Amino acid sequence: MSVTRRAVLAAPFLHLASRAAATRPNVVMFMTDDHSAWATGAYGCAEMQTPHIDALAAGGARFTRAFAATPVCSPSRFTYLTGRMPSTHGVQDWLRPVDSFGPNSRNWLAGHPTYSEVLARNGYTLGLSGKWHMGEDEKAQAGFTYWATIPGGGGPYRDVTFVRNGQRIAYPGFKTDGVGDYALEFLDQQKADQPFYLYVPFYAPHTPYNYQPEAYRKPYENSPFSCFPNLPKHPSQNPGLAQHHGNRDSKHAFSALVRGVDHTVGRVVEMLERKGLRGNTTLVFTSDQGWAAGHRGVWGKGNGTWPLNMYEPAIHVPMIWNHPGRIPEGIAPAPMISSYDYLPTLLDYLGVKSPADPKSPGRSYAAFLRGRNPRWDNRLYFEYRNVRAVRTEHLKYIERTREHPSELWDLEADPDETRNRIGEPAYRKQVDNLRLDLARFFTGYGAPPLEQWQTTTKQELTEYGR
């Protein structure tokens, strides 16, 4: 059976009459921030202390080729939520404070369908504990009724202030522990006869590396940090992150922040088991985008360099689904999947039907979660400001506006992306075909030519490389 490229969402939303809401699985979705697949034990870094995440992977489906459509936080989160690309949903970079919260923020989601609203209209109770960073951060929205967040996208890890259901609450201690505390509060309010969706988007391991509790730092005291390459610094490295290259303290801090996330995942699983909810709850673990920590000579994500990059560590994310008795144990599905595929997959998996969204390229990969192996076109598309890209099984073509060079990476011959093949005669035909394919894709979803990318957003943009 062939899976076509389409999403499954548009208003009006439809209830699934044939299935009682109480029988649908609950869902807890964990999302880390600036965390590539390489930075977990489940994806090969044995020294990374992630036993609870690794257990989810061992007991469920660990997708080996999952990618974020945009290698930076706000637009990537919008894509997960809406199934749409940045030039369609209108957020092309991380939201600065003026656009993210406060009196001058705006509802960036207005006019865009979201999976959370679909679930709310189909009987789900929705809770958020953690980072929103999608505009009007202080306000519960998009179908969520429980809301605990710290407005904005980053900030310190110690002694922070949450906004919980409209009330500002000082939280003394470690921010990741606070995300866990509020997630547990939401779970404690849930009953077995009412399906729920809990979104737990962490701030970690995003910079700054200003604080990590000793309990999370101690396991790494003697670590060789062999998963952090010590390569020469990339010539286009973002200078604001350059001090982390080869810095043992930065590697230690990053690893401890990941350990704190893992501990919180364990707390949530324990609560589900204690309340008797684990058997009817699907757990999803992913990241908003990847992160290079010395990989390719870069410390950072897509904006870790100028020009912006689409290197594999910046876009490759963990994607783990776990539901004992429903999702086969220990499988490693190999299709190339994107963040824009999450929405149709989630609704398909839960049995929530709604019409297709013509503005979304998303496809459901739920068949793989059911242990099947359908035909699948391994071709994905990416977008970040003045950069667009298409990735096939072995090639990745990156197109930039005229002031910056484009790239072609042969990922089979050169998996570390060290040799740009864009001008080589042997690759001329592939480049021409990929260029046409990329243009057709974005034109098909109403995007303007790449040189006009700034017309796709009204946000206040960060200036890079100035």
MIFI-490663 format. One record per residue (C-alpha): residue number from 1; chain; z, y, x negated. Coordinates in pm, 1 decimal. Layout:
% residues N
<NUM A <Z Y X>>;
...
//
This chain:
% residues 466
<1 A <0.0 0.0 0.0>>;
<2 A <-95.9 341.1 -136.2>>;
<3 A <144.9 636.4 -122.4>>;
<4 A <-37.8 961.1 -49.7>>;
<5 A <72.6 1302.6 -176.6>>;
<6 A <241.8 1461.9 123.1>>;
<7 A <581.3 1579.1 236.8>>;
<8 A <753.4 1503.5 565.2>>;
<9 A <898.8 1832.4 677.4>>;
<10 A <812.7 2121.4 905.3>>;
<11 A <962.0 2281.2 1214.5>>;
<12 A <1032.6 2179.1 1480.9>>;
<13 A <1275.9 1915.6 1352.4>>;
<14 A <1289.8 1583.8 1536.1>>;
<15 A <1586.8 1358.9 1605.6>>;
<16 A <1549.3 990.2 1537.3>>;
<17 A <1622.2 853.2 1883.2>>;
<18 A <1609.9 486.3 1789.2>>;
<19 A <1903.2 500.4 1552.9>>;
<20 A <2252.4 627.5 1623.7>>;
<21 A <2371.6 897.6 1384.6>>;
<22 A <2687.6 703.8 1307.5>>;
<23 A <2486.5 418.2 1151.6>>;
<24 A <2301.4 640.9 904.6>>;
<25 A <2424.6 641.5 546.1>>;
<26 A <2635.2 924.3 415.4>>;
<27 A <2503.3 1087.5 97.7>>;
<28 A <2674.5 1244.2 -201.6>>;
<29 A <2430.3 1418.5 -434.7>>;
<30 A <2554.1 1515.9 -781.4>>;
<31 A <2346.3 1767.9 -976.1>>;
<32 A <2427.0 1872.8 -1330.9>>;
<33 A <2298.2 2194.3 -1490.9>>;
<34 A <2099.2 2197.1 -1817.3>>;
<35 A <2131.6 1822.0 -1860.8>>;
<36 A <1838.7 1606.9 -1966.3>>;
<37 A <1823.1 1232.5 -1915.2>>;
<38 A <1883.1 1171.1 -2286.1>>;
<39 A <2242.3 1300.8 -2255.9>>;
<40 A <2385.7 997.9 -2074.1>>;
<41 A <2472.1 648.9 -2180.8>>;
<42 A <2254.9 510.3 -1901.8>>;
<43 A <1944.1 663.9 -2060.4>>;
<44 A <2016.3 550.8 -2413.5>>;
<45 A <2274.3 779.5 -2577.3>>;
<46 A <2548.7 523.8 -2644.5>>;
<47 A <2791.7 779.9 -2787.8>>;
<48 A <2781.9 997.9 -2473.6>>;
<49 A <3094.3 917.0 -2271.8>>;
<50 A <2953.3 869.9 -1918.5>>;
<51 A <3102.3 543.0 -1787.0>>;
<52 A <3097.8 641.5 -1418.9>>;
<53 A <2739.4 767.0 -1427.8>>;
<54 A <2638.7 457.2 -1622.7>>;
<55 A <2803.3 237.6 -1357.5>>;
<56 A <2595.4 404.9 -1085.1>>;
<57 A <2281.4 331.7 -1286.4>>;
<58 A <2380.1 -29.5 -1356.3>>;
<59 A <2452.8 -88.7 -988.2>>;
<60 A <2148.6 88.8 -848.1>>;
<61 A <1810.9 242.7 -929.3>>;
<62 A <1764.6 435.9 -1254.3>>;
<63 A <1428.1 613.3 -1249.3>>;
<64 A <1294.7 631.4 -1602.2>>;
<65 A <1035.8 906.4 -1550.4>>;
<66 A <1190.4 1169.3 -1324.3>>;
<67 A <1103.8 1534.6 -1384.3>>;
<68 A <1197.8 1881.3 -1263.8>>;
<69 A <899.5 2087.1 -1147.0>>;
<70 A <1046.5 2395.6 -1318.7>>;
<71 A <1260.6 2392.3 -1635.9>>;
<72 A <1509.0 2658.4 -1520.7>>;
<73 A <1786.9 2655.1 -1262.7>>;
<74 A <1723.5 2868.6 -951.7>>;
<75 A <1356.1 2783.4 -888.0>>;
<76 A <1423.3 2417.1 -960.3>>;
<77 A <1706.6 2407.8 -706.4>>;
<78 A <1480.1 2570.5 -448.9>>;
<79 A <1222.0 2298.3 -509.7>>;
<80 A <1475.9 2019.6 -458.5>>;
<81 A <1590.0 2185.5 -134.2>>;
<82 A <1250.0 2280.3 11.8>>;
<83 A <999.5 2046.0 -152.3>>;
<84 A <789.4 2350.6 -245.6>>;
<85 A <665.8 2492.3 -575.3>>;
<86 A <786.1 2832.3 -709.5>>;
<87 A <465.1 3013.7 -617.4>>;
<88 A <525.9 2895.9 -258.9>>;
<89 A <903.3 2940.8 -221.9>>;
<90 A <896.5 3269.7 -415.1>>;
<91 A <1158.9 3221.6 -688.1>>;
<92 A <999.8 3203.5 -1033.3>>;
<93 A <1303.8 3230.6 -1261.0>>;
<94 A <1682.7 3221.1 -1251.6>>;
<95 A <1828.8 3469.9 -1006.8>>;
<96 A <2002.9 3756.7 -1178.7>>;
<97 A <2333.0 3874.9 -1023.5>>;
<98 A <2165.8 4151.8 -820.9>>;
<99 A <1950.8 3891.2 -645.0>>;
<100 A <2205.7 3608.8 -638.4>>;
<101 A <2512.0 3762.2 -472.4>>;
<102 A <2664.0 4087.0 -354.9>>;
<103 A <2543.3 4355.9 -113.2>>;
<104 A <2189.7 4371.2 -252.7>>;
<105 A <2122.5 3998.6 -250.7>>;
<106 A <1880.0 3852.6 -2.2>>;
<107 A <1813.8 3531.6 186.3>>;
<108 A <1548.8 3381.6 -40.0>>;
<109 A <1531.0 3073.6 182.1>>;
<110 A <1415.9 3268.2 488.2>>;
<111 A <1102.3 3109.4 630.9>>;
<112 A <1126.9 2794.5 419.2>>;
<113 A <1229.3 2458.0 565.3>>;
<114 A <1511.2 2270.9 391.2>>;
<115 A <1625.4 1910.6 399.1>>;
<116 A <1980.3 2031.3 466.9>>;
<117 A <1878.3 2196.7 794.2>>;
<118 A <1692.4 1881.8 895.2>>;
<119 A <2005.5 1675.9 834.7>>;
<120 A <2227.2 1922.3 1021.2>>;
<121 A <1995.9 1903.5 1323.5>>;
<122 A <2011.3 1526.9 1306.7>>;
<123 A <2388.1 1504.1 1329.6>>;
<124 A <2499.0 1532.3 965.7>>;
<125 A <2796.5 1739.8 851.8>>;
<126 A <2708.2 1916.3 527.6>>;
<127 A <2938.3 2029.5 248.9>>;
<128 A <2879.2 2214.9 -78.7>>;
<129 A <3112.5 2219.2 -375.8>>;
<130 A <2973.6 2384.8 -686.7>>;
<131 A <2682.7 2601.2 -797.3>>;
<132 A <2444.0 2742.1 -534.6>>;
<133 A <2258.9 3019.1 -723.8>>;
<134 A <1991.8 3056.6 -458.3>>;
<135 A <2085.1 3393.6 -308.3>>;
<136 A <2366.1 3521.6 -85.2>>;
<137 A <2583.0 3280.8 -279.2>>;
<138 A <2904.7 3375.9 -98.1>>;
<139 A <2774.0 3266.9 242.7>>;
<140 A <2745.1 2919.1 390.8>>;
<141 A <2380.9 2866.6 481.2>>;
<142 A <2094.9 2619.4 527.2>>;
<143 A <2297.5 2391.1 755.9>>;
<144 A <2611.1 2369.3 538.3>>;
<145 A <2944.3 2420.3 715.8>>;
<146 A <3181.9 2356.9 422.8>>;
<147 A <3121.1 2596.6 133.1>>;
<148 A <3304.0 2623.3 -200.5>>;
<149 A <3119.0 2801.8 -479.7>>;
<150 A <3147.1 3056.7 -757.0>>;
<151 A <2875.2 3318.1 -698.4>>;
<152 A <2618.1 3336.2 -975.8>>;
<153 A <2477.1 3084.3 -1214.2>>;
<154 A <2710.6 3062.7 -1509.9>>;
<155 A <3023.9 3226.2 -1641.4>>;
<156 A <3341.4 3097.5 -1806.6>>;
<157 A <3486.7 2751.0 -1757.4>>;
<158 A <3851.5 2852.8 -1729.2>>;
<159 A <4047.6 3046.1 -1464.2>>;
<160 A <3766.0 3122.7 -1221.3>>;
<161 A <3745.4 3241.1 -859.5>>;
<162 A <3584.9 3025.4 -592.8>>;
<163 A <3462.1 3145.2 -255.2>>;
<164 A <3577.8 2876.3 -14.5>>;
<165 A <3454.4 2914.6 342.1>>;
<166 A <3447.5 3292.3 304.8>>;
<167 A <3784.8 3326.0 128.0>>;
<168 A <3816.3 3414.4 -241.5>>;
<169 A <4056.8 3178.3 -417.6>>;
<170 A <4169.7 3203.8 -779.9>>;
<171 A <4144.4 2865.6 -949.4>>;
<172 A <4356.5 2827.0 -1265.2>>;
<173 A <4222.9 2565.0 -1499.4>>;
<174 A <3891.5 2393.3 -1570.0>>;
<175 A <3601.1 2490.7 -1344.0>>;
<176 A <3453.0 2139.4 -1326.6>>;
<177 A <3786.8 2006.1 -1205.0>>;
<178 A <3776.1 2272.8 -933.3>>;
<179 A <3432.7 2154.4 -822.0>>;
<180 A <3583.5 1807.7 -794.6>>;
<181 A <3892.0 1926.1 -605.0>>;
<182 A <3686.0 2096.6 -335.3>>;
<183 A <3448.3 1800.7 -311.7>>;
<184 A <3749.5 1577.1 -246.2>>;
<185 A <3881.0 1820.7 13.5>>;
<186 A <3553.3 1794.8 203.2>>;
<187 A <3553.9 1415.2 182.0>>;
<188 A <3912.7 1399.0 303.2>>;
<189 A <3802.2 1573.7 623.2>>;
<190 A <3526.5 1321.8 701.0>>;
<191 A <3546.2 1033.9 947.5>>;
<192 A <3359.3 704.2 951.6>>;
<193 A <3178.1 779.2 1278.9>>;
<194 A <3016.8 1106.6 1160.6>>;
<195 A <2751.1 1098.2 885.1>>;
<196 A <2785.1 1357.4 610.3>>;
<197 A <2593.3 1495.8 315.5>>;
<198 A <2797.2 1632.8 25.2>>;
<199 A <2615.0 1836.5 -239.2>>;
<200 A <2806.9 1859.3 -569.1>>;
<201 A <2607.6 2084.0 -804.8>>;
<202 A <2800.0 2123.9 -1130.1>>;
<203 A <2791.4 2427.3 -1358.5>>;
<204 A <2825.7 2196.9 -1659.7>>;
<205 A <2703.6 2150.2 -1924.4>>;
<206 A <2545.2 2498.6 -1899.2>>;
<207 A <2656.1 2755.4 -2157.0>>;
<208 A <2896.7 2921.2 -2237.7>>;
<209 A <3085.0 2659.8 -2435.8>>;
<210 A <3407.0 2858.4 -2413.8>>;
<211 A <3647.3 2593.5 -2284.2>>;
<212 A <3679.0 2219.2 -2237.4>>;
<213 A <4009.8 2040.0 -2173.2>>;
<214 A <4136.3 1834.0 -2463.7>>;
<215 A <4111.1 1514.3 -2257.1>>;
<216 A <3732.0 1557.6 -2245.9>>;
<217 A <3701.0 1667.5 -2609.2>>;
<218 A <3912.5 1393.7 -2766.6>>;
<219 A <3661.8 1104.9 -2727.5>>;
<220 A <3419.2 1295.5 -2952.5>>;
<221 A <3653.1 1386.0 -3238.0>>;
<222 A <3479.9 1147.0 -3477.0>>;
<223 A <3138.2 1135.1 -3313.8>>;
<224 A <2831.8 1152.5 -3540.0>>;
<225 A <2641.2 1323.2 -3253.5>>;
<226 A <2340.1 1115.3 -3347.5>>;
<227 A <2168.1 1195.6 -3013.9>>;
<228 A <2136.5 1560.3 -3124.0>>;
<229 A <1839.4 1593.1 -3363.4>>;
<230 A <1880.5 1814.3 -3667.2>>;
<231 A <1522.9 1938.3 -3686.4>>;
<232 A <1400.0 2268.3 -3831.8>>;
<233 A <1441.1 2552.0 -3586.0>>;
<234 A <1139.5 2611.3 -3362.1>>;
<235 A <956.3 2930.4 -3466.6>>;
<236 A <968.4 3055.0 -3106.0>>;
<237 A <1336.7 2971.4 -3047.0>>;
<238 A <1517.3 3199.3 -2800.9>>;
<239 A <1738.7 3401.8 -3039.1>>;
<240 A <2027.4 3408.9 -2792.9>>;
<241 A <2073.0 3033.3 -2835.6>>;
<242 A <1973.5 2999.8 -3200.8>>;
<243 A <2333.0 2983.7 -3328.5>>;
<244 A <2376.8 2638.4 -3170.3>>;
<245 A <2124.5 2465.3 -3398.5>>;
<246 A <2300.2 2205.4 -3611.1>>;
<247 A <2635.1 2342.0 -3493.1>>;
<248 A <2888.8 2061.9 -3459.4>>;
<249 A <3111.8 2270.9 -3233.6>>;
<250 A <2822.9 2322.7 -2989.5>>;
<251 A <2743.6 1951.3 -2985.0>>;
<252 A <3110.7 1872.9 -2927.9>>;
<253 A <3140.7 2126.7 -2646.0>>;
<254 A <2822.3 2008.8 -2471.5>>;
<255 A <2936.6 1645.8 -2489.0>>;
<256 A <3285.6 1729.4 -2360.2>>;
<257 A <3136.1 1919.0 -2065.4>>;
<258 A <2926.9 1612.1 -1978.2>>;
<259 A <3244.0 1399.2 -2003.0>>;
<260 A <3412.7 1632.5 -1753.8>>;
<261 A <3125.1 1585.5 -1511.2>>;
<262 A <3149.5 1208.9 -1544.7>>;
<263 A <3523.2 1218.5 -1474.0>>;
<264 A <3457.9 1410.8 -1152.4>>;
<265 A <3192.6 1158.5 -1045.7>>;
<266 A <3458.5 890.6 -1087.2>>;
<267 A <3708.3 1085.8 -876.7>>;
<268 A <3456.6 1116.9 -593.2>>;
<269 A <3371.8 745.6 -600.2>>;
<270 A <3742.4 661.8 -594.6>>;
<271 A <3799.7 885.9 -291.1>>;
<272 A <3510.8 722.2 -104.1>>;
<273 A <3658.3 380.4 -175.2>>;
<274 A <4006.7 488.5 -71.0>>;
<275 A <3880.0 619.8 261.9>>;
<276 A <3667.1 311.6 325.8>>;
<277 A <3345.8 515.7 311.8>>;
<278 A <3186.5 375.3 -2.3>>;
<279 A <3002.7 94.6 174.6>>;
<280 A <2807.3 339.7 390.1>>;
<281 A <2750.6 610.4 126.9>>;
<282 A <2449.3 659.7 -96.0>>;
<283 A <2518.7 830.9 -428.1>>;
<284 A <2246.2 1030.0 -605.6>>;
<285 A <2284.4 1167.5 -958.0>>;
<286 A <2034.7 1409.6 -1110.8>>;
<287 A <2000.7 1745.0 -1287.7>>;
<288 A <1834.6 2073.7 -1199.3>>;
<289 A <1631.8 2053.8 -1521.4>>;
<290 A <1652.4 1915.1 -1870.9>>;
<291 A <1787.5 2052.1 -2196.5>>;
<292 A <1689.7 2029.5 -2559.9>>;
<293 A <1979.7 2020.1 -2805.2>>;
<294 A <1781.8 2016.8 -3126.7>>;
<295 A <1492.4 1821.8 -2973.5>>;
<296 A <1155.3 1973.5 -3073.0>>;
<297 A <1360.2 2213.6 -3285.4>>;
<298 A <1478.1 2388.8 -2969.2>>;
<299 A <1822.1 2455.5 -2824.4>>;
<300 A <1766.7 2535.1 -2458.4>>;
<301 A <1541.7 2459.5 -2162.5>>;
<302 A <1212.6 2617.8 -2055.4>>;
<303 A <1332.4 2960.1 -2166.6>>;
<304 A <1471.0 2817.4 -2489.9>>;
<305 A <1150.3 2949.1 -2645.5>>;
<306 A <914.2 3237.9 -2593.0>>;
<307 A <646.9 3165.1 -2481.4>>;
<308 A <824.4 2952.4 -2220.6>>;
<309 A <791.9 2580.3 -2287.7>>;
<310 A <732.0 2262.6 -2089.0>>;
<311 A <853.9 2020.7 -2355.4>>;
<312 A <967.9 1680.3 -2230.4>>;
<313 A <1341.4 1739.1 -2295.8>>;
<314 A <1325.4 2052.5 -2076.1>>;
<315 A <1173.1 1874.4 -1776.2>>;
<316 A <1290.0 1510.1 -1801.6>>;
<317 A <1595.5 1459.5 -1580.2>>;
<318 A <1819.1 1168.1 -1483.1>>;
<319 A <1757.7 1034.9 -1133.4>>;
<320 A <1991.8 761.4 -1017.6>>;
<321 A <2032.7 625.4 -663.6>>;
<322 A <2317.2 386.6 -585.6>>;
<323 A <2410.9 213.4 -261.3>>;
<324 A <2559.5 -137.3 -292.4>>;
<325 A <2395.2 -381.5 -56.7>>;
<326 A <2113.7 -143.9 26.3>>;
<327 A <1954.1 -43.6 -307.5>>;
<328 A <1891.2 -332.2 -550.1>>;
<329 A <2118.9 -339.6 -853.7>>;
<330 A <2000.4 -263.1 -1203.8>>;
<331 A <1641.6 -170.1 -1126.2>>;
<332 A <1450.0 85.5 -1335.5>>;
<333 A <1154.7 206.3 -1126.7>>;
<334 A <880.3 350.0 -1346.2>>;
<335 A <681.2 589.7 -1123.1>>;
<336 A <658.6 949.9 -1237.5>>;
<337 A <852.1 1145.6 -975.3>>;
<338 A <928.6 1514.3 -935.6>>;
<339 A <1200.4 1731.4 -787.0>>;
<340 A <953.1 1818.2 -510.4>>;
<341 A <960.5 1450.8 -410.7>>;
<342 A <1334.3 1451.4 -337.7>>;
<343 A <1311.9 1601.9 12.8>>;
<344 A <1059.8 1355.2 160.1>>;
<345 A <1231.4 1064.4 -14.6>>;
<346 A <1574.4 1155.0 120.3>>;
<347 A <1453.3 1190.5 478.9>>;
<348 A <1249.0 871.5 458.5>>;
<349 A <1541.1 679.5 310.9>>;
<350 A <1775.7 802.6 584.9>>;
<351 A <1527.4 736.7 861.9>>;
<352 A <1506.9 1100.9 966.8>>;
<353 A <1155.5 1182.2 1083.3>>;
<354 A <978.4 1516.2 1102.6>>;
<355 A <617.6 1636.9 1068.5>>;
<356 A <446.4 1695.3 735.4>>;
<357 A <483.2 2024.0 549.0>>;
<358 A <135.2 2138.4 438.1>>;
<359 A <293.2 2366.3 176.5>>;
<360 A <466.1 2085.1 -9.9>>;
<361 A <314.4 1834.8 -256.9>>;
<362 A <610.1 1598.4 -217.6>>;
<363 A <580.7 1222.4 -171.1>>;
<364 A <845.0 973.1 -67.0>>;
<365 A <942.2 718.5 -330.7>>;
<366 A <1188.2 549.4 -92.5>>;
<367 A <985.6 226.3 -107.9>>;
<368 A <1100.2 182.1 -468.5>>;
<369 A <1461.0 217.4 -350.3>>;
<370 A <1395.4 -71.6 -113.3>>;
<371 A <1285.4 -290.2 -402.5>>;
<372 A <914.1 -260.1 -341.3>>;
<373 A <649.5 -149.7 -591.0>>;
<374 A <373.4 41.5 -408.8>>;
<375 A <70.1 193.1 -578.1>>;
<376 A <155.6 537.3 -709.1>>;
<377 A <-50.9 814.4 -865.7>>;
<378 A <132.2 908.8 -1185.6>>;
<379 A <34.6 1272.6 -1195.7>>;
<380 A <280.8 1562.7 -1166.2>>;
<381 A <257.6 1941.2 -1160.9>>;
<382 A <487.0 2209.5 -1299.7>>;
<383 A <526.0 2585.6 -1276.3>>;
<384 A <743.1 2850.1 -1440.4>>;
<385 A <642.5 3216.3 -1425.3>>;
<386 A <324.0 3250.0 -1633.5>>;
<387 A <303.8 2879.3 -1718.6>>;
<388 A <153.6 2597.2 -1514.6>>;
<389 A <114.5 2236.3 -1620.9>>;
<390 A <-11.8 1895.7 -1516.9>>;
<391 A <120.1 1570.4 -1664.1>>;
<392 A <-62.4 1240.5 -1637.3>>;
<393 A <36.6 900.3 -1769.0>>;
<394 A <-34.1 1002.2 -2129.2>>;
<395 A <-146.8 1367.3 -2137.1>>;
<396 A <22.6 1696.5 -2058.6>>;
<397 A <-189.0 2009.1 -2021.9>>;
<398 A <-3.1 2341.6 -2024.8>>;
<399 A <-183.6 2657.4 -1922.2>>;
<400 A <-52.2 3006.9 -1990.6>>;
<401 A <-172.3 3356.6 -1913.0>>;
<402 A <-415.0 3507.0 -2161.1>>;
<403 A <-155.6 3661.7 -2394.5>>;
<404 A <-11.6 3318.9 -2486.7>>;
<405 A <-174.6 2994.8 -2607.9>>;
<406 A <-226.9 2692.1 -2388.6>>;
<407 A <-141.7 2339.0 -2504.6>>;
<408 A <-244.7 1977.2 -2472.2>>;
<409 A <-0.9 1706.8 -2575.7>>;
<410 A <-109.0 1345.1 -2619.2>>;
<411 A <219.6 1179.1 -2523.1>>;
<412 A <98.9 831.6 -2614.2>>;
<413 A <-9.3 914.7 -2968.7>>;
<414 A <246.7 1190.4 -3020.6>>;
<415 A <553.7 1142.3 -2796.2>>;
<416 A <750.5 1407.0 -2987.4>>;
<417 A <490.7 1676.1 -2906.4>>;
<418 A <428.6 1784.3 -3264.9>>;
<419 A <50.1 1835.1 -3258.7>>;
<420 A <-122.6 2058.2 -3004.9>>;
<421 A <-463.4 1901.8 -2931.0>>;
<422 A <-601.1 2188.6 -2723.8>>;
<423 A <-883.0 2280.9 -2963.7>>;
<424 A <-979.6 1935.2 -3084.3>>;
<425 A <-1335.4 1827.3 -2986.3>>;
<426 A <-1222.6 1473.1 -2904.4>>;
<427 A <-1004.7 1610.5 -2621.8>>;
<428 A <-1248.2 1871.6 -2483.9>>;
<429 A <-1348.0 1667.6 -2177.9>>;
<430 A <-988.2 1582.4 -2089.4>>;
<431 A <-888.7 1949.1 -2117.0>>;
<432 A <-1176.3 2058.0 -1893.9>>;
<433 A <-1086.4 1799.3 -1630.5>>;
<434 A <-715.9 1879.1 -1636.8>>;
<435 A <-784.0 2252.7 -1617.7>>;
<436 A <-994.8 2202.5 -1304.5>>;
<437 A <-737.5 1968.5 -1154.2>>;
<438 A <-456.8 2218.7 -1215.3>>;
<439 A <-653.3 2499.7 -1052.6>>;
<440 A <-739.7 2283.4 -750.2>>;
<441 A <-375.9 2183.7 -705.3>>;
<442 A <-235.8 2536.6 -697.2>>;
<443 A <-524.9 2675.6 -493.7>>;
<444 A <-462.4 2399.0 -241.0>>;
<445 A <-108.9 2526.5 -183.8>>;
<446 A <-212.0 2889.4 -150.4>>;
<447 A <-111.7 3006.8 -498.7>>;
<448 A <-306.4 3292.4 -660.0>>;
<449 A <-473.8 3249.5 -999.9>>;
<450 A <-223.4 3218.1 -1283.3>>;
<451 A <-292.7 3570.8 -1411.4>>;
<452 A <-156.9 3698.1 -1077.6>>;
<453 A <164.0 3491.9 -1087.5>>;
<454 A <387.2 3800.5 -1054.1>>;
<455 A <262.7 3851.7 -697.9>>;
<456 A <443.1 3530.1 -598.0>>;
<457 A <795.4 3671.2 -632.8>>;
<458 A <996.5 3984.0 -550.5>>;
<459 A <1297.2 3901.2 -766.2>>;
<460 A <1421.6 4108.6 -1059.3>>;
<461 A <1291.3 3917.5 -1360.3>>;
<462 A <1442.4 3872.2 -1704.1>>;
<463 A <1229.1 4003.9 -1988.0>>;
<464 A <1178.0 3747.8 -2262.4>>;
<465 A <1046.4 3809.1 -2609.8>>;
<466 A <1085.4 4185.8 -2594.3>>;
//
